[in-house]
Amino acid sequence: MTEPQPTSYREAYARLSRIAAELESGEADLDRVLPLLEEARAAYAQCRERIEAVRAVLAGDWAGSEEDAGEDDGE
């Protein structure tokens, strides 16, 4: 049974950490490896999407703030 998709970055990251620990332990049954990898891929994609969204917002805000700061220096 597949677990529900994480709803936050923290949940997705925790899911990735748990899956990595299970795979690294060597205790995962071979039949469970593929489903774990699929779950890890989905959680990774969610984390990456959130990180990219934050980067885009920060890049936009910082670019606008730097332009505004430069204009204020001339006054």
Backbone torsions as a table, in degrees:
resi	resn	phi	psi	omega
1	MET	NA	133.6	179.9
2	THR	-84.9	136.2	178.7
3	GLU	-76.2	155.2	178.8
4	PRO	-62.8	152.2	179.0
5	GLN	-63.3	138.0	175.9
6	PRO	-60.8	147.4	-177.0
7	THR	-103.0	-8.6	179.3
8	SER	-136.0	164.6	177.2
9	TYR	-58.4	-45.4	-178.2
10	ARG	-59.0	-42.2	179.1
11	GLU	-66.5	-42.2	179.4
12	ALA	-64.0	-41.9	179.4
13	TYR	-65.6	-41.5	178.1
14	ALA	-62.6	-38.8	178.5
15	ARG	-64.0	-44.6	177.6
16	LEU	-60.0	-43.2	-179.8
17	SER	-63.0	-42.3	-179.8
18	ARG	-65.1	-43.6	179.7
19	ILE	-64.1	-44.1	179.1
20	ALA	-60.2	-43.8	-180.0
21	ALA	-62.9	-41.5	179.9
22	GLU	-65.0	-42.6	179.8
23	LEU	-69.4	-39.8	-179.4
24	GLU	-68.3	-28.3	-178.9
25	SER	-67.9	-21.8	-177.9
26	GLY	78.0	4.7	-177.7
27	GLU	-90.2	-10.6	-177.9
28	ALA	-68.2	130.3	175.9
29	ASP	-65.0	142.4	-177.4
30	LEU	-55.4	-36.1	179.1
31	ASP	-68.2	-18.5	-179.2
32	ARG	-93.6	-15.1	-175.2
33	VAL	-62.3	-48.9	-178.0
34	LEU	-61.1	-48.5	176.3
35	PRO	-59.5	-37.1	177.7
36	LEU	-63.7	-42.7	179.2
37	LEU	-64.8	-37.3	177.6
38	GLU	-65.9	-41.5	177.4
39	GLU	-65.4	-40.1	179.0
40	ALA	-64.4	-40.4	179.0
41	ARG	-61.5	-43.5	179.6
42	ALA	-65.6	-43.1	179.8
43	ALA	-66.4	-40.1	178.4
44	TYR	-63.1	-43.9	179.6
45	ALA	-61.5	-39.2	179.0
46	GLN	-66.6	-43.2	177.6
47	CYS	-61.7	-47.5	-178.1
48	ARG	-62.3	-41.0	178.8
49	GLU	-61.0	-43.1	179.5
50	ARG	-67.1	-41.1	179.3
51	ILE	-63.4	-45.2	179.8
52	GLU	-63.6	-37.2	178.2
53	ALA	-64.6	-41.6	178.5
54	VAL	-65.7	-43.5	178.2
55	ARG	-58.3	-43.4	-178.6
56	ALA	-63.3	-43.0	179.2
57	VAL	-65.2	-46.3	-179.4
58	LEU	-63.5	-40.8	179.6
59	ALA	-62.9	-41.2	179.3
60	GLY	-68.6	-44.7	-178.8
61	ASP	-67.4	-43.2	-178.1
62	TRP	-68.7	-36.9	179.1
63	ALA	-63.5	-43.3	178.7
64	GLY	-66.8	-39.1	-179.3
65	SER	-67.1	-38.8	179.7
66	GLU	-66.5	-39.7	178.4
67	GLU	-64.8	-43.5	179.4
68	ASP	-63.3	-40.8	-178.7
69	ALA	-65.3	-37.9	179.6
70	GLY	-67.0	-36.1	179.0
71	GLU	-69.4	-34.9	-179.7
72	ASP	-68.5	-28.9	-177.8
73	ASP	-67.0	-26.2	-177.7
74	GLY	-79.2	-10.1	-176.1
75	GLU	-87.1	NA	NA
